[in-house]
Amino acid sequence: MQELDRRHVHQCAAKVATPSIANCETVACMSPTVAAPRLATLVGDLADARPAYRALADRIRLLIADGRVVVGTRLPSERDLTTALGVSRTTVTRAYAVLRDSGYAVARQGSGTTVAIPTGEIRRGTGASLYPAEPGHDVLDLTCAATRAPSGVAEAYAAAVDELPAYLAGAGYFTLGVPEVREAIAARFTARGLPTSADEILVTSGAVAGMAILERAFLSAGDRVLIENPAYPNAAESLRRTGARLVPVPVDDTGWDTTTVTSTIATSRPRAAVLVPDFHNPTGAYMPDTQRALVGRALARQDTLTFIDETITEVRLDDGEAALPFAAHHPGAITVGSSSKSHWGGLRLGWIRARADLLTRLVDARVTIDLGAPVLEQLVLLHLLRQSPGMPADRREDLVRARGAAITALRTHLPQVDFTMPAGGLSLWLRLPEATSSARVVDAAEREGLLLAGGNRFAATGTLDRRLRLPYVLSPGQLDEAVQRLARAVTIAGHTAYRPGKRTTRPLVA
Ligand SMILES: Cc1ncc(COP(=O)(O)O)c(C=O)c1O
């Protein structure tokens, strides 16, 4: 009996620890399930769909492709879904059969029908977070807004290896960061107009890790956290896993609706706010100084902890004066930065800038995640920051060229989409033609050999289903090919009778 109880507690702990399946009601502890009424809501009205079983299978497949029903989720019993949808039992039975036949579901004795990915399909994240697919033959992966290393990284590694022996006599745990690296990061803040000393800097294993440290240090389950909608999915997902209640405020490619932002801060008095004011991901919006001051004042008035994600700050592509760092307007704000976009994601380094007296609290939280970032990479970053404290010039040129190629390709092959050219960042936030679902486009694009993240993936709330992020992180030739594939996907997705078929990829253009 005791043993059983312990197992129950253990299983339920697993359930609490995986609230990422936010839209799936978990009734069993071990594997996520989606309740029949919930799935019926997600599927929507099938009244005019002919044949209904095919439409049902297609819609469930889109939910899987879009990450709204995650792989491993147990589908409702046929009987429950039949009742919830108000369709015939045969419709559900045949739809499940189609899903099984196409590899999107597997039936297991005693555990019903479980969501799967077809074997041989391109592997990619199907949860709420984004990460690149495994490299595949003739596949263009635009799931992530990340690009290759700029020149000089290999040389910086070689130089760092030469310097490493000086550190080998010590234990190698720098929970705050290698002192010289903290100084170089602080100097960059100072140069950007925010005087900073090294004792206000903690070196982390990237910005996502930095945000996780802040969450662990300051947030508890149930806290309200203001977040932009759309938002960088991994940040939203991390907050959900912390148990935060998200309070979304709108932003689009034209910027922030600051009236809504400030009134939401005043009325919901969130414990914390997470903002990406520089080349916001995915919209590319850039918050001007006047708005930073306004929003900063509103946050300070409510004593709202303010976490500013500056991961994309240095990826300025157009000339023009940069705004001051948010923390220059709101001194209480804590800033998270990263070398992933300015230099290279493979370094896996970032930092937190916070008041010096908060660093002990941050280190206490950090050591429950990791005990420090790798020394060699920190030495590499030191070289890179000394060479170009912002973004290296060749990376900027590459990205300007890629942005131009993506825009030209869109105007040539897909003139019906709409977008604003961002002054920086790594992606275009496309508005698809009316009645075109980005989830459907993403699904069709995958069959064309193009991986994308649809608008829904970035939605902290709502669906954003006419939006699609197009990162310009491949070569101009590849981007032209990607947009051609996307154009085919948009056409296919527009056909109501669309059925999954064989991929029709063409050879890659180098
Ligand atoms: C806003 C934002 N924060 C964080 C990250 C990831 O940063 P890192 O690679 O340093 O963990 C990204 C990557 O796209 C991002 O867009």
The ligand as an SDF file (V2000), in Angstrom:
LIG
                    3D

 16 16  0  0  0  0  0  0  0  0999 V2000
   14.6240   36.7140  -27.4650 C   0  0  0  0  0  0  0  0  0  0  0  0
   15.5470   35.5450  -27.3980 C   0  0  0  0  0  0  0  0  0  0  0  0
   16.0690   35.1780  -26.2140 N   0  0  0  0  0  0  0  0  0  0  0  0
   16.9060   34.1330  -26.1170 C   0  0  0  0  0  0  0  0  0  0  0  0
   17.2630   33.3980  -27.2190 C   0  0  0  0  0  0  0  0  0  0  0  0
   18.2180   32.2490  -27.0530 C   0  0  0  0  0  0  0  0  0  0  0  0
   19.4000   32.7240  -26.5170 O   0  0  0  0  0  0  0  0  0  0  0  0
   20.6160   31.7520  -26.1160 P   0  0  0  0  0  0  0  0  0  0  0  0
   21.0330   31.0240  -27.3590 O   0  0  0  0  0  0  0  0  0  0  0  0
   21.6680   32.6940  -25.6480 O   0  0  0  0  0  0  0  0  0  0  0  0
   20.1470   30.8580  -25.0390 O   0  0  0  0  0  0  0  0  0  0  0  0
   16.7430   33.7380  -28.4630 C   0  0  0  0  0  0  0  0  0  0  0  0
   17.0730   32.9470  -29.6580 C   0  0  0  0  0  0  0  0  0  0  0  0
   16.4870   33.0880  -30.6940 O   0  0  0  0  0  0  0  0  0  0  0  0
   15.8700   34.8450  -28.5490 C   0  0  0  0  0  0  0  0  0  0  0  0
   15.3570   35.2180  -29.7240 O   0  0  0  0  0  0  0  0  0  0  0  0
  1  2  1  0
  2  3  1  0
  2 15  2  0
  3  4  2  0
  4  5  1  0
  5  6  1  0
  5 12  2  0
  6  7  1  0
  7  8  1  0
  8  9  2  0
  8 10  1  0
  8 11  1  0
 12 13  1  0
 12 15  1  0
 13 14  2  0
 15 16  1  0
M  END
$$$$
